[in-house]
Amino acid sequence: MSSSKEFDYDYIVIGGGSGGLASAKEAATALKAAAAASSSSSSASNPGSAASAASGVSGAAGGSSAASASGAAGGGSSVSVCLFDYVRPSPRGSVWGLGGTCVNVGCIPKKLMHYAAQLQQQLAWDCRQLGCLSFERFHPSTGEPLPHMQTCCWSQLVQCVQSYIKQLNFSYRVGLRSAGCTYINAAARLVGPHTVEYEVKGEKKQLTARYILIAVGGRPYIPSGVRGAREFAITSDDIFSLKTPPGKTLVVGGSYIALECAGFLSQLGYQVTVAYRSILLRGFDRQSAEKVGSCMQELGVKFLEKFLVVSITKKEDKEDNSSSSSNSSSSSSSSKQQLVVVLQHAENPSITKTIVVDTVLYATGRKADIHNLRDVVAGFPELTPAAIRAGELLARRLFKNQTEVFCLEHVPTTVFTPVEYGCVGLSEEDAIAKYGEENLEVYLREFSPLEVSACHRQKIKQRDEEDKGAEDEDEDTSLSPCCLAKLICLRKDKQRVVGIHFVGPEAGEVLQGMALAIRLGATKEDFDSTVGIHPTNAECFMQLQITKRSGENWVAAGGCGGGKCG
C-alpha cells in the first residue's frame, strides 16, 4: 500500500481485462520519484492531456490540482497499484476468471475454435484428396490404433479450450502478484473523485487513489424487445463454455463476432443461419466485407438479409427453439433452431452509467484524476493490442513522465471467419471521403490459394428441408476464388499506400508485416520492388497491376496461388 498519507494507493484500476492489466503492471514498475516529476511537469503544460486523448484514454476531472500532485512522495519506492475485477454473470449464468473478454470469451477461445474448425475441414476434404488418411495412427503409450476423426466432439473441444483459459487466468494472477499489485475480486464503483466503493461478504469498504482508471470493457447483450430472447438465447459470453453441442444454430447480428462464431460452428459441422438487419461487418471495407460473406455462403452458412428477430419460442414437442423474423416485405419462421446466439455489443453498464466524462480537459490541459480506457471511450478500436497499448501509455504518462502518442490511424485487425479478413489503414469508402475518389488508385486481385486449387475444394450448400433432394446438374460446385488482395493508394505523393486489405487464409499473419509497411509510409513502388516469397498468398501484394479504374477483370484464372510460376 502507498506510503502517501492522503491516498491508500497511487493508482486504482477497475477492470481486469487486457487494458487494465497492462496499465496496472506498467504503473507498478514506476518509481515514485519519476511519478512526482511527471505530476509536476504535466501541470505546467499540455502534453500529458494530449497523450491521454491520443492513446484512447479520456479523462474526467476529479479534484484539485493539489490532490493530483500529492501521493508521489516516498523517494524511490514503487508506485502502489490496486486492481479490481468482477464478472457480472450472463443471463445464462456464465462467469470467468481474470483476463477479461479476450482471454475468457473472446480472442483466445475464438481462435482455438477457429483452428479446430480449420482442422475439421482439412480432415474432411484436403486430407482425403491428398491421400493422407491411408495411414494408421497409434497411441503413443499403448501402441493401439487410433480411429480417424470424423466429426467434432464438442465436449472435448470445450474442455480443451476451458482448460487453457484457466491456465491463463492463473498466470495473470501470478503476474499481478509478481508486479506487486493488489488484486481484489469484487465489483467496484466510483463514489468520489478519488474514491471507490466495493463489497466483500456483505461489508462495504472504500479505498482512495490519486488516479483511477476505468477499464471495464464491453459485454454482449440480449435486446429486451425480443420476446423469449432472455429465456432461450445465449451470447458469446456463453458459447465457448456450452456443455452440449449447439446443433442447428441461428446467429443474430452481422458484426465480426457474429460472423466468427457462425464461421467456426459451420465449419465444425453444425447447420448455421445468420440473420442481420442491414450490412455485414459495418465499418469495414465494403468490397472485402462482401467477399467474406460470399465465401461463408459457399462454405455452407445461410444468410437472411434485412431480417429482424422479433420473438423466440420453445417447441413443446421438441428440444428445439423457433425464432420468428420479419423483413420489409414478409415474415417468416426459422424453425428447429436448437441454439439462438444473439451477438450485439454494448459498453459495460455496471459502472459506466455512473461516470460523466469532461471532454473540456483536452482543451484545457488540466490533469485528470479519472481515466477511461478502450471500450468505454467512443470511437476507440475494440481490439486487445490497442487496449494494451493505450493502458501502458497512460501509465507511462501518469507515473514515468513520458508523452508518447498512440497513433490510431494504422491499427491492424483480422476477422477470423472461415476465410479470414485482415486490414490496416483506410477502407475504400473512408479513403474516398478523406481524399476524394479522383485522387485514389485501387489495385486489386482475386485468386484461389494453391492448396484450395490443388484439392478442388467444393461448395457446401445448405438446403431447406423441402428441397433437400433437389440438385442442379448445371450448378458449379467448385469454390470461387476466395482470396482478395487490395491496395488503396494516393495517385499523388508517390502512390503512398493508405489502406491494405486481404481476404484469405492466415490473413492475420499476412497483415502484421503490412501494418509496419503502411506505418512507415510505404508506396506502391516499394511493394513492386520487393521480391515475394513463393509460393505464398502474401506475395500477391508484390505483383498487383490491375486497377479498379481500368475496368479490367482482376480475378485470376488458375496460377500458383498468390504468385506466378513463370
Secondary structure as GFF3:
##gff-version 3
##sequence-region A 1 566
A	DSSP	beta_strand	9	14	.	.	.	ID=ss1
A	DSSP	alpha_helix	18	28	.	.	.	ID=ss2
A	DSSP	alpha_helix	32	42	.	.	.	ID=ss3
A	DSSP	alpha_helix	47	54	.	.	.	ID=ss4
A	DSSP	beta_strand	57	60	.	.	.	ID=ss5
A	DSSP	alpha_helix	65	69	.	.	.	ID=ss6
A	DSSP	beta_strand	81	84	.	.	.	ID=ss7
A	DSSP	alpha_helix	100	105	.	.	.	ID=ss8
A	DSSP	alpha_helix	107	121	.	.	.	ID=ss9
A	DSSP	pi_helix	122	126	.	.	.	ID=ss10
A	DSSP	alpha_helix	127	129	.	.	.	ID=ss11
A	DSSP	beta_strand	137	138	.	.	.	ID=ss12
A	DSSP	beta_strand	145	146	.	.	.	ID=ss13
A	DSSP	alpha_helix	154	179	.	.	.	ID=ss14
A	DSSP	beta_strand	182	184	.	.	.	ID=ss15
A	DSSP	beta_strand	188	192	.	.	.	ID=ss16
A	DSSP	beta_strand	195	200	.	.	.	ID=ss17
A	DSSP	beta_strand	203	214	.	.	.	ID=ss18
A	DSSP	beta_strand	218	221	.	.	.	ID=ss19
A	DSSP	alpha_helix	229	232	.	.	.	ID=ss20
A	DSSP	beta_strand	233	234	.	.	.	ID=ss21
A	DSSP	alpha_helix	236	239	.	.	.	ID=ss22
A	DSSP	beta_strand	249	252	.	.	.	ID=ss23
A	DSSP	alpha_helix	256	267	.	.	.	ID=ss24
A	DSSP	beta_strand	272	276	.	.	.	ID=ss25
A	DSSP	alpha_helix	286	298	.	.	.	ID=ss26
A	DSSP	beta_strand	302	305	.	.	.	ID=ss27
A	DSSP	beta_strand	308	314	.	.	.	ID=ss28
A	DSSP	beta_strand	321	326	.	.	.	ID=ss29
A	DSSP	beta_strand	331	337	.	.	.	ID=ss30
A	DSSP	beta_strand	339	342	.	.	.	ID=ss31
A	DSSP	beta_strand	344	347	.	.	.	ID=ss32
A	DSSP	alpha_helix	349	352	.	.	.	ID=ss33
A	DSSP	alpha_helix	361	364	.	.	.	ID=ss34
A	DSSP	beta_strand	370	373	.	.	.	ID=ss35
A	DSSP	three_ten_helix	374	376	.	.	.	ID=ss36
A	DSSP	alpha_helix	384	399	.	.	.	ID=ss37
A	DSSP	three_ten_helix	408	410	.	.	.	ID=ss38
A	DSSP	beta_strand	413	415	.	.	.	ID=ss39
A	DSSP	beta_strand	421	425	.	.	.	ID=ss40
A	DSSP	alpha_helix	428	435	.	.	.	ID=ss41
A	DSSP	three_ten_helix	437	439	.	.	.	ID=ss42
A	DSSP	beta_strand	440	447	.	.	.	ID=ss43
A	DSSP	alpha_helix	450	455	.	.	.	ID=ss44
A	DSSP	three_ten_helix	465	467	.	.	.	ID=ss45
A	DSSP	beta_strand	483	490	.	.	.	ID=ss46
A	DSSP	three_ten_helix	493	495	.	.	.	ID=ss47
A	DSSP	beta_strand	497	503	.	.	.	ID=ss48
A	DSSP	alpha_helix	507	519	.	.	.	ID=ss49
A	DSSP	alpha_helix	524	528	.	.	.	ID=ss50
A	DSSP	three_ten_helix	538	542	.	.	.	ID=ss51
###
